[in-house]
Amino acid sequence: MPSNNFQPLVDFAKHLDKQDSLQRYRKEFYLKPDIIYMDGNSLGLLSKRAERTLLECIDDWKELGIDGWLQGKHPWFYLSEKLGEMCAPLVGASPEEVIVTGSTTVNLHQLIATFYKPKGKRTKILADVLTFPSDLYALQSQLRIRGYDTETHLIRVKSRDGRFLEENEIIDAMTEEIAVMIMPTVLYRSSQIVDMKRLTAEAHKRDIIIGFDACHSVGAIPHSFSEWGVDFAYWCHYKHVNGGPGAVGGLYVNKKHFGTSPGLAGWFGSRKDKQFDMEHLFTPAESAGAYQIGTPHILSLAPLIGCLELFAEAGIETIREKSLSINQYLMDLIEYELADGGFFIGNPREDERRGGHVSLEHPEAARICKALKDNGVIPDFRSPNIIRLAPVALYSSYEDVWKVVQILKKIMSENQYKKYAKKREIIS
Ligand SMILES: *Cc1c(COP(=O)(O)O)cnc(C)c1O
């Protein structure tokens, strides 16, 4: 369904750019003049503010040495908490419910070690077949540590079409044997948003603890984790938040769980005023901070200060509005220009059900992605047949999107993709 006023000519793209209130942030990012970056859902680009706050932390190290912990411009000792506070509006939580720590996979390990408490018949973990593999590996190893068989104890909700999950089927799988469940907020391939509010309510009716992997939604769509009563969540900051390669991740724990002992304890989870007492008895913080483990990776936290300033200024609601509009424009153009090209738009079409990228399916996706790269467009390939295209609200323009589709049209009409091998690269 094209949006009401869609027009295919470049003038329309230029008109939309003029009306775009976020257009002013484009110059804050390092964009290459001849490259159109459509991969912000895998690794967001560097902004000048992120670079600045990274350099400030390096400067504090240079000038202050160990005193940077308390006296730096951004005192390192409190940086994870400060960033948690800055990140809280992106997930709809209170400041003390969020901590910026670890990585997605490490945080999942921590949260499962903490909240998976098998008892009686309730010993299983519920996930789904479309979940990111690292999450499944983590769940399997957590089951193994407790002596459970991963085949019988990790339940995976199936997908009918390999693209989407049905909330009703997820709810049907919430049996009395499930102790804890994790679900994606936005599916990494198809961009489907799962109904977090509904699943949380249904899980709680059945005494199941529920957590979400929010990697593909944080920085792209708003959340209301506290209001929905979500028990825990975890995510990365190198995708839509633009925190840089290996940026430190995020962790949310609902305040009703404060005081629950961390499954994996470490001294940075201590109450701040007790940490340096060096006692052998651990006194965990009464906040999400309790689930930190060791010394924070300051140089991978530092860019996030600048990134989260940008998000605070631009506002996640405004970002979501543009993201929906620019992704809709991309889909409209694809349908108009590439109708006979063998493409299929594999993401949900309704605004409420789609995240921050378009999932374009084609049997020749791997070769088309290579041709796109050689034409100056950076896409993202997901084996075997998905081209993910993510126009990013803070730095992509409608004219970029227009150009991408013209390039794609040329690649198809000239059969350019046929000169590439069918193999994918090691990272794609
Ligand atoms: C990117 C991503 C991850 C990656 O986890 P890391 O620990 O940061 O390597 C995990 N889950 C999902 C859904 C992702 O999109």
Ligand as a Chemical Component Dictionary entry (heavy atoms), coordinates in Angstrom:
data_LIG
# 
_chem_comp.id                   LIG 
_chem_comp.type                 NON-POLYMER 
_chem_comp.pdbx_formal_charge   0 
_chem_comp.three_letter_code    LIG 
# 
loop_
_chem_comp_atom.comp_id 
_chem_comp_atom.atom_id 
_chem_comp_atom.alt_atom_id 
_chem_comp_atom.type_symbol 
_chem_comp_atom.charge 
_chem_comp_atom.model_Cartn_x 
_chem_comp_atom.model_Cartn_y 
_chem_comp_atom.model_Cartn_z 
_chem_comp_atom.pdbx_ordinal 
LIG C1 C1 C 0 23.399 -7.907  17.044 1  
LIG C2 C2 C 0 22.645 -8.877  17.867 2  
LIG C3 C3 C 0 23.267 -9.634  18.870 3  
LIG C4 C4 C 0 24.761 -9.566  19.048 4  
LIG O1 O1 O 0 25.179 -9.857  20.327 5  
LIG P1 P1 P 0 26.616 -9.360  20.823 6  
LIG O2 O2 O 0 26.769 -9.987  22.140 7  
LIG O3 O3 O 0 26.597 -7.872  20.845 8  
LIG O4 O4 O 0 27.631 -9.859  19.847 9  
LIG C5 C5 C 0 22.471 -10.464 19.651 10 
LIG N1 N1 N 0 21.127 -10.559 19.446 11 
LIG C6 C6 C 0 20.529 -9.849  18.468 12 
LIG C7 C7 C 0 19.052 -9.965  18.252 13 
LIG C8 C8 C 0 21.256 -9.012  17.655 14 
LIG O5 O5 O 0 20.648 -8.332  16.686 15 
# 
loop_
_chem_comp_bond.comp_id 
_chem_comp_bond.atom_id_1 
_chem_comp_bond.atom_id_2 
_chem_comp_bond.value_order 
_chem_comp_bond.pdbx_ordinal 
LIG C1 C2 SING 1  
LIG C2 C3 SING 2  
LIG C2 C8 DOUB 3  
LIG C3 C4 SING 4  
LIG C3 C5 DOUB 5  
LIG C4 O1 SING 6  
LIG O1 P1 SING 7  
LIG P1 O2 DOUB 8  
LIG P1 O3 SING 9  
LIG P1 O4 SING 10 
LIG C5 N1 SING 11 
LIG N1 C6 DOUB 12 
LIG C6 C7 SING 13 
LIG C6 C8 SING 14 
LIG C8 O5 SING 15 
# 
